[in-house]
Amino acid sequence: MNGPTAATLTYVYAVTPPTPALDDVLPTLTGVAGSRVTLLAPVPDGTGPVAFAISDVPRADFEEAVLPARFEDLRWLEETARAHHRVIETLAARTTVLPLRMATLYQDHTRAMRALQDQSQEFATQLARLAAHTEYGVKIYVRPATAPDTGTAAPSAGPGKAYLRARRAQRDAHEDHYRQARTAADRIAEIALRHAADHVAHPPQSGPLAAASVGENVINAAFLVPDAEADAFRRAVQAAAEDLPGILLETTGPWAPYSFTALPSAPEAAVPEAPAPAPTATGSPAPEPPPPGPGHEPR
C-alpha cells in the first residue's frame, strides 16, 4: 500500500465487477501517464461484487497544488482524457462499468479501498442496472437555409423588393428546417419508448465542440439501450430523418454508460472539478460530460 509520502497517487477510472473477462486485457492495459491498470478489489481473491480499475500515477503531476494548472495545459489535458477514455472503453467492451470522472484520485490504495467498501452496495446496484445496456448519442442539427439568388427575381421587381423577397424566403426555409427538427425529435422520442431503457437530454453543443458540424445543434441526447435492441434502435433513428432534408441527424456509440451513472455522494473535492474528456481526432468524446467523481479526497 502507498504511504502518505509515497511518490504516487491512486487514480480511479471506473467501478467494475472483478470478472475473469478482464484477465486477458489487464496485463497489457496502460492508462493515464502510461501507468499499468489493475483492479482494486475489497477481498483478497477478487471475488467481491465490485472493484475499482486503478493506476498509480505520479504525485508530482496530479497533486492538488498542480492539477488546476494541468487542466489549462491543452496537450496534457487531451492526452490524459484520451488515456482515461481508452481504459473505460476497453473495460466496457468486456464487462459492465461505471465510468468515473477524469482525475478521480485518492491518496493511496488504502483510502481508495475504504471508499469502495463504503459504497460497494450502491455500486453493485448501479452495475446491475446497467448490465447488458449501452449508451448511444443522438444529435440533431438544423441546416442553414440557403440565401436565394436575387438575380432570378421578376424583371418588374426593383432591387429593394427582390432583397426583401429573398430574405423572406430564407426566413421561411429556416423556420421549415426547425419544424423538421421538431418532427425528428418527436420520432426519436417514440423510438426511445420502444427500444431504450432511459434517456438524458444534454445541453446542445456550441463553440469549439460544434465547429465541425453542419448547422445548429438543437438536440443532444443520450440513450441507454439494451444490447438486444441496439441494432433496431440505430436503424430506426437513422430512418427518422430520411425525409427531412433540412436537418442533419448524427448517431454516435456504442459508449460506456457515461450519462447514466448516478453515483452516491462523494467526498468534498479539494481541487476544481475535472473537465470532460476532450473530443478525439475522429470526433468521439468520452461522450458528453462524465458523471462527477470525488476528485482529490480530503486529507
N, C-alpha and C positions, 0 to 999 in steps of 0.2 A: 504493500500500500504506500501511496505517496505521503510524505510528511508535510507539515505546514511550510517548510522551507524548501520543498522539492523544486526542481527546475521545470516541472511540468504542471499543467492543469488538466482536468478531465473534461473533455469535450464530448457532449452527448448529441447524437444525430436523431435518434428515434427510439421508440419503445417497440419491441417485437417479441413474439414467443421465441424461446430458445429451442428452435426446431432443428432436426438433422438436415432439413432442406438447405440450411446455410453452410453446412460443413464443407462443401466443395468450393465456396466462394470466399469465405472469411480468410483463409491462409494467404490469399494474394490481394485482398481488397485494401487499398490505401485511401485515406481521406484527406482532410484538411492538413496542410503543411507536410504532405507526404507521409503522414503517420499511419501506422497499421491500425485497422479497425478490428476490434474484438467485442465480445459480448460480456457484459457485467450482469451476472445472474444472482438472485438472492440466496441460492442454495448451492453447495459445492459441486454437485453433479449436474447442474444446469437443467434440472427437470421442473423448475417452477413455472408458473403461468406467464411471467413476463421477464424481460431483460432489457437493459439499456445497450444500444450499439454505441460504442465509445472509441475515442482515440486519446492518447496522451499528447498534448500539444505544448510547444514552448511557452513557458510562463511569460517570458520577456515580450512575446508577440501578442499575448491575449490577456494580460492582467488589466485590471480596472484602469490604471493610470494611462495606458497607451491605447486602449481599444477605441475610444471616441475618435482619436486621430486616425486610426486604421480605417474607420468607416469613411473617412474623407479621401482615402487613397483608392481611386477607382480601379487601378490594376490589381491591388491586393484584394479589394472587395470582390471583383469579378472572379479571380482565381479561387478565393475562399468559397464563394457562392456556388461555383461550378463543382468544386470538390464535395461540398455539403450535399448538393442535389444529386450528384452521381452516386454517393453512398446510399442515399434513401431510395433512389430508383433501382439500384442493384438489389437491395434487400426486398423491395416491393415486388420485384419480378419473381421472387421465390416464396414469399410469405406475406402475412398481413403486417403493416407497420402503422404506427402513429408518428408522423413526422414532427420533429421539434424545430423551433425557430433557430436560424443560424446563430452561432455563438451562444449556445446554451452551455454554460460552464460551471464546474464545481471545483473546489479547492483540491480535492483528491478523490480516490476511489471510495474511501470510507463514507464521505459525505454524499457522494452520488448514490451509493448503495442505500444510505439512510432515506434519501428522497424516494428512491424506487420502492423500498419496502413500505414507506408511509402511504404511498398512493397505488400500491400494487392492485388492489381490488378495483379501483376506478379505471386503471389502465386496462385490466383484464376485461372489464365490461365494455370499454371502447373497442378493444380489439375484436371481441365477439360481434359487436355491431357492424364492424367494417369488413369482417371476413367475407371473401368471395365478392367484394364490391370494388369498383374502380372509379376514379374521378375523370370526367370529361369536361372540357371547357367549350362554351358556345358563345361566340361574339357576333353581333350584327352591326354592320357599318352602313350608313346612308351614303350612297354615292353622290358626288357633286353633280348638280344639274348643269348641263352644258349650256353656255350662253348662245342663244340663237344668232344666226347671221343676219344683221340688219340690212345687208346689201340685197337680200331677197324680198324686201318689203315691196308692197304695191307702189308703182311709179307715182301715184297720186299722193302718197303719204310723204309728208315732209320729214326731215331728219329728227325733229323732236318726237313726232308721233311714232316713227319707226323705233326709236330708242325705248319709248315707254312700252310699246307692244312687246319688244324683245325682253325687257325686264319683267313684264307681267308673265310672259311665257316661261321665263326662267323660274320665277317665283312659284308658278303653278306646278312646274315639274318638280321643284324641290319639295313642295307640300305633298305631291303624289309619292315621292320617294319615302317620306316619313310615314305616309299611310301604309305603304308596302312593308315598312319595318314593323309597324304595329300588327299587321297581318301575320308576318313571320313570327313575331313574339307570341301571338295567340296560338299559332300552330305548334310552336315548340312547347308551350305550356301543356297543350293536350298530349303531345308526345311524352312529356315527362310523367304525366299521370299514368300512362300505360307502361313505361319502361324504366323509370327512375325511382329510387327509394327516397331521395331527398334532393334538394337543390339550395343553392346560395346565390343571391344577387350581389355581385361585387360592383363597386363604382366603375363607370365607364372609363376606359383608358384615354389619357390625353398626354400631350407633351412628347418627350422622347420615346415613351413606350408605344405611342401610336404613330410615330413619324413614318414608319414603313407601310402603314395601312392605306387602303383606298377609301377615303371618305371619313365621316364622323362616326366614332364608336358610340352607339346608343344603348346596346345591351351587352353586358359582360357577366355571364352566368356560369356557375359550375354545377354539375350534376353528378350525384352518386348513383352509379348504375350497377345492378347485379351483373356479374360476368356472363351469366346465361342470356342476358338481354342486350349485351353490348353491341353485337352486330346489328340487331334490329333497331336499336337506338340510333346508331350512326347513319344507317340508311334512311331512316325516317327524317332525321334532321337535315341531311343533305337534300332530300326531296322537297323539304318545306319551302325552299327558296327558288325552285326551278322556274317558276312562272313569275318571278319578281325581279325584273332586271334593274330596278332602282336601288337594290341593296347588294351587299356582299356578306355572305354568311361564312364564318370560319369555325371549324371544329378542331379542337386540339385534344390530345390524350392518346393513349391512357396515361394517367398520372397516379402517383400515390395520393391518398385522400387528404391533401393539404387543407382543403376548405372545410373538412368535416371532422376535424379533431377538436372536440370540446374538452379541453384539459381541466383537471382540478385546479384549485387555487395554487399559485406558485409563490415561492418566497419573493419578497420585495426585491426587485432588481437594483443592483448597485451601480449599473452602467446604463447608458442610454439604450433604448430598445434597438435591437439589431434590425437593419433594413431587410426587406425581402430580397432573396437571391436575384441577381440580375439576369436579364434575358441572355440566352446563348446566341451563338452566331446563326443558328437556324431559327431563332425566334422562340424557342421553347424555354419557358422560365422554370424555376421552381414555381409552378403556375399560381398566380395570384399570391397575395401575402400569406405566408405560412402562419400557423397559429402561434400565439405568444408562448415564450418559454421563460425559464427563470433567470436567464442571463447569469451574471455572477451571483452566487448565493451570498447572503450577508455573512460577514466574518464572525 
